Amino acid sequence: MATLRELAKKELAISPGHRACAGCGFPTIIKQVALASDAPLVVGCATGCMEVTTTVYPYTAWKTPFIHNAFENSAATVSGVEAAYTALKRRGKIAKDQKINFVAFGGDGGTYDIGFQSLSGAMERGHDMVYVCYDNQAYMNTGIQRSSATPKGANTTTTPVGAVVKTGKRQSKKDLTEVMVAHGIPYVAQGSPFFWNDLTSKAKKAFDVEGPAFLCVIQPCVLGWKYEASDSMKLAKLAVDTCFWPLYEVVNGVYKITYMPKEKLPVTEFLKAQGRFQHLFRPENAELLKEIQADVDYKWNRLLKLSGE
């Protein structure tokens, strides 16, 4: 893995000239992931916040070949490009020693939900590509509607807190990382932009592995999570220190926790820092808060057993 000094000298895949919200987490995630690629990079991106803020016609913030496709098929598009690359190498049109890395980006709507079919298909077919989900936990680009990545209790425009329903979203968040592990692919990991070295190291492993790899990275969203723009990295760290978003990797089925909090904080430390969860601290939602903590504890203890900790 390159040193921080060496990484600082590399050209970024995306320029500062984008239109993302102040404090948005995905530009940081893109930079940290792309820095790990030693080979030329081809990027595909589903419709969403990332696309509409980096490729407003006739401008682009990207310094790599970039493909924008429909909401549901980022993985399918990039898998097709990878297949074409493989075919051209076989025919001698591209030199056999010419390495190109292929990466698809999608938000949780384009990954957990609408894009899940093409993601699952690309992983099952074994394409040599990396899929990165920047998980901001709702359909942020279209108005903060709930997705299957939205945590239990979150207030969104389609799970609003009101006089009748006082809890926000009633269902638990889908564990997509574990769904990807079940595909039997060589490399799966969770990351956080606060822990840049952890994320960049995981991206390096994902690019280097032969076959498909999947990274799920938590992405604080100022607009949907409702917090001050300067607190994005604070939220990205709290998610990990409360074990709401544990950092781990699964290499050929073998689990490894890559960051162990010195002190496991209660999940309320993460929740109370966000406007979308403020209703949970009303007396009538005391039991729901206990449920959320119990769910975090169960998943963390399960991960400890799986990793042999």
Salt bridges, closest charged atoms under 4 A:
GLU11 OE2 - LYS63 NZ 3.87
ASP38 OD1 - LYS10 NZ 3.82
ASP38 OD2 - LYS204 NZ 2.31
GLU51 OE1 - HIS68 NE2 3.60
GLU82 OE1 - HIS127 ND1 2.85
ASP128 OD2 - LYS99 NZ 3.93
ASP135 OD2 - LYS173 NZ 2.68
GLU178 OE1 - ARG302 NH1 3.54
ASP198 OD2 - LYS202 NZ 2.85
ASP208 OD2 - LYS204 NZ 3.38
ASP241 OD2 - LYS237 NZ 2.50
GLU249 OE2 - LYS205 NZ 2.95
GLU269 OE2 - LYS272 NZ 2.94
GLU287 OE2 - LYS290 NZ 3.47
GLU291 OE1 - LYS152 NZ 3.47
ASP295 OD2 - LYS299 NZ 3.63
ASP297 OD1 - LYS264 NZ 2.61
